[in-house]
Amino acid sequence: FRKFLTSDTDQALVIHGESGVGKTSFMAKAASMVNSILPMQAFVIPRFIGITPKSSNIQQLLYSLCHQLAFVTGGYRHEVPEDYKSLKMYFIDRVSLPFLL
């Protein structure tokens, strides 16, 4: 994980596997380590899909992510749209900002 974070890759880190193999535990530990590996270089917004009913709904998940992105990028939570199409555009706009990993 440390090697992945410190590499020059623009690839996503995808964790997958059967139920019970430790994906959630790995991601929780990885999320807690990011700031020590990359201090002041990344915002960590962990989401564990399927853990709660809200995290199983793409629109609710995207809305929650956008709320946190608004907070960490200096935006305002009230500006986060509620409809799915606008949420997608807002998300793309926020993650395209230069100070996000």
C-alpha positions in Angstrom: 0.0 0.0 0.0 2.8 2.4 0.9 4.5 1.7 -2.4 1.3 2.3 -4.3 0.7 5.7 -2.6 4.3 6.9 -3.2 4.4 5.8 -6.8 3.7 8.0 -9.8 0.8 5.9 -11.0 -2.5 7.4 -12.0 -4.3 4.1 -11.6 -6.9 3.4 -9.0 -6.4 1.0 -6.2 -9.1 -1.6 -6.4 -9.6 -4.1 -3.5 -11.9 -7.0 -4.2 -12.4 -10.5 -2.9 -14.9 -12.9 -1.4 -16.9 -12.0 1.7 -14.9 -12.4 4.9 -11.4 -12.1 3.5 -10.6 -8.8 5.1 -11.3 -6.1 2.5 -13.0 -3.8 4.9 -10.3 -4.2 7.6 -7.6 -3.6 5.0 -9.3 -0.4 3.7 -9.9 0.9 7.2 -6.3 0.4 8.1 -5.1 1.9 4.8 -7.3 5.0 5.2 -5.9 5.6 8.7 -2.3 5.4 7.3 -2.6 7.8 4.4 -1.9 11.0 6.3 1.2 9.5 7.9 2.5 8.3 4.5 1.5 11.5 2.6 1.2 14.2 5.2 -0.7 17.2 3.9 -1.0 15.7 0.4 -4.3 13.9 0.5 -7.8 14.0 1.8 -9.2 10.7 2.8 -12.9 10.2 2.5 -13.4 6.5 3.2 -16.7 4.8 2.2 -17.5 1.2 2.7 -20.1 0.3 0.1 -22.9 -2.0 1.2 -22.2 -1.7 4.9 -25.3 0.4 5.5 -28.5 0.8 3.5 -27.5 4.4 2.4 -24.1 3.1 1.1 -25.9 0.7 -1.1 -27.7 3.5 -3.0 -25.5 5.2 -5.5 -27.3 8.5 -5.3 -27.1 8.7 -1.5 -23.5 7.5 -1.6 -22.6 10.2 -4.1 -24.5 12.9 -2.1 -22.6 11.9 1.0 -19.2 12.0 -0.8 -20.0 15.4 -2.3 -20.9 16.8 1.1 -17.5 15.8 2.4 -15.8 17.0 -0.8 -17.5 20.4 -0.4 -16.1 20.6 3.2 -12.5 19.7 2.3 -12.3 21.8 -0.8 -13.7 25.0 0.7 -17.1 24.7 -0.8 -20.4 24.9 1.0 -22.6 21.9 1.8 -25.8 23.8 0.8 -24.4 24.0 -2.7 -24.3 20.2 -3.2 -27.1 19.3 -5.6 -29.6 16.5 -4.9 -30.4 15.2 -8.3 -28.2 12.4 -9.7 -27.1 14.1 -12.9 -26.0 17.3 -11.1 -24.4 15.2 -8.3 -22.2 13.4 -10.9 -21.1 16.8 -12.4 -20.4 18.3 -9.0 -18.4 15.2 -8.0 -16.3 15.3 -11.2 -15.7 19.1 -10.7 -14.6 18.6 -7.1 -12.2 15.7 -7.7 -10.7 17.5 -10.6 -9.4 20.3 -8.3 -5.5 20.2 -8.1 -5.2 19.6 -4.4 -7.1 16.3 -4.3 -5.5 12.9 -4.6 
